[in-house]
Amino acid sequence: MSVPLPDPAASADAGGPHADQAWRALHGMGEIQFAPVTPPPPDPVYVSPNWLRAVMQALARGLEWLGEHVFAPLGLHLSHGWRWVVLVLGLAGIVALVWLAWVLLAPMVRKWRARAPEEAVLAGPSPEALALLEEADRLAAQGDYGAAVHLLLRRSVGLLAAARPDLLHPSNTAREIAGMPALPGAARLAFATMAGEVERARYALRAPGPQEWARARGAYAAFAAQPLGAGA
């Protein structure tokens, strides 16, 4: 702390010898600084290097040139041709939607194309199965629908035995064959339809009629069209 140094003569006139002694005693303590303090020098002013000023000036000139020769003409052009801008944005949106739809639907399209050859193979029964169906048609034309339906079931077992000799055993019942997981689902359903008609005719003592025959005949055609081999 710096305290201004008072005039001893003025102190003596104001308070007498006692004031002068007190002042000298205070001045001699050494704990209080009476001499004026020199202020610290001011911080030097920062001056950016020449290379930085050159870079900033070059950037400023570049931005000014872009604004004058690029952005200003572009903004003026867009202000007059905003319809074209909307059209371009709309076309871009349509292209984006088409691309998104293709990304989502492409897996299903590939799957459908992969199944197309298989569906072509399953379009109908083989000529051999059709030949076997003619005999059953003759029985149905004579009105013997029960024998015709039973023949379809026996011929279906024969087709399965020829395609999968390792799958059937003499003790297998029609219901067991209809529930075999090794067969395709459509084949199991078709075989179960024929087996149900035969069981109703045998155990319910209800002879099948034209409707039952038509249902069994369609089931046989569906069964004969299924892949029954071991790789199916």
RANOR-V150625 format. One record per residue. RES is the residue in one letter. PHI is phi as a letter, one per 20 degrees, with the letter a starting at -180 (none if undefined). PSI is psi as a letter, one per 40 degrees, with the letter a starting at -180 (none if undefined). D_CENTER is the distance of its C-alpha to the mean C-alpha in Angstrom with 1 decimal. Layout:
RES PHI PSI D_CENTER
RES PHI PSI D_CENTER
This chain:
M none h 75.9
S d h 78.3
V d h 81.3
P f h 83.7
L f h 87.0
P f i 89.8
D e h 93.3
P f d 95.7
A f d 98.6
A f d 96.7
S f d 95.7
A f d 99.3
D f d 100.6
A f d 98.1
G c e 98.4
G n a 101.4
P f d 101.7
H f d 99.4
A f d 96.5
D f d 97.2
Q f d 97.2
A f d 93.9
W f d 92.3
R f d 93.5
A f d 92.2
L f d 88.8
H f d 88.7
G e e 89.7
M f d 87.0
G n e 84.5
E e e 81.4
I d h 81.1
Q e h 80.6
F d e 83.1
A f i 82.5
P f i 80.1
V e h 76.6
T f h 75.4
P f i 72.0
P f i 69.2
P f i 68.5
P f i 65.6
D f i 62.2
P f i 62.1
V f h 60.2
Y f h 57.0
V c h 57.2
S f i 54.0
P f i 54.6
N f d 55.4
W f d 52.3
L f d 50.0
R f d 51.9
A f d 51.7
V f d 47.9
M f d 47.5
Q f d 49.9
A f d 48.1
L f d 44.7
A f d 46.5
R f d 48.0
G f d 44.7
L f d 42.9
E f d 45.9
W f d 45.9
L f d 42.1
G f d 42.7
E e d 45.7
H d e 44.7
V d c 40.9
F f d 39.5
A f d 42.4
P f d 42.5
L f d 38.8
G f d 38.9
L f d 41.9
H f d 40.3
L f d 37.1
S f d 39.4
H e d 41.1
G d f 38.1
W f d 35.5
R f d 34.8
W f d 33.7
V f d 31.3
V f d 29.8
L f d 29.6
V f d 27.9
L f d 25.3
G f d 24.8
L f d 24.4
A f d 21.9
G f d 19.8
I f d 20.2
V f d 19.2
A f d 16.0
L f d 15.2
V f d 16.2
W f d 14.1
L f d 10.9
A f d 12.2
W f d 13.0
V f d 9.7
L f d 8.4
L e e 11.9
A g d 13.0
P g d 12.1
M f d 14.1
V f d 16.8
R f d 17.3
K f d 17.6
W f d 20.1
R f d 22.0
A f d 22.3
R e e 23.8
A g d 26.1
P f d 28.9
E f d 28.9
E f d 29.2
A f d 32.0
V f d 33.8
L e e 33.5
A f d 34.9
G a i 38.2
P f i 40.7
S f i 42.5
P g d 46.1
E f d 47.5
A f d 45.8
L f d 47.1
A f d 50.6
L f d 50.4
L f d 49.4
E f d 52.5
E f d 54.8
A f d 53.0
D f d 53.2
R f d 57.0
L f d 57.4
A f d 55.4
A f d 57.5
Q e e 60.6
G n e 59.2
D e g 58.5
Y f d 55.0
G f d 55.1
A f d 56.1
A f d 53.5
V f d 50.7
H f d 52.0
L f d 52.2
L f d 48.6
L f d 47.6
R f d 50.0
R f d 48.7
S f d 45.1
V f d 46.2
G f d 47.9
L f d 44.8
L f d 42.8
A f d 45.7
A f d 45.8
A e d 42.1
R c g 41.8
P f d 45.3
D e e 44.0
L e d 42.2
L e i 45.1
H c i 48.3
P g d 51.4
S e e 50.9
N f h 47.4
T e i 47.6
A f d 45.7
R f d 43.5
E f d 42.7
I f d 41.7
A f e 39.5
G d e 37.6
M f h 37.1
P f e 33.5
A f e 34.2
L e i 34.4
P f i 31.5
G f d 30.8
A f d 32.3
A f d 35.4
R f d 35.9
L f d 35.7
A f d 38.1
F f d 40.5
A f d 40.5
T f d 41.5
M f d 44.5
A f d 45.5
G f d 45.5
E f d 47.8
V f d 50.2
E f d 50.2
R f d 51.1
A f d 53.8
R e d 55.2
Y e d 55.0
A e e 54.9
L l f 57.7
R c h 55.9
A f h 56.2
P f i 53.1
G d a 53.6
P g d 52.1
Q f d 48.9
E f d 48.4
W f d 49.3
A f d 46.8
R f d 44.0
A f d 45.1
R f d 45.4
G f d 41.8
A f d 40.6
Y f d 42.6
A f d 41.2
A f d 37.6
F f d 38.6
A f d 40.3
A e e 37.2
Q e i 35.0
P f h 34.6
L d e 36.8
G f i 37.2
A f d 36.2
G e e 33.2
A f none 31.8
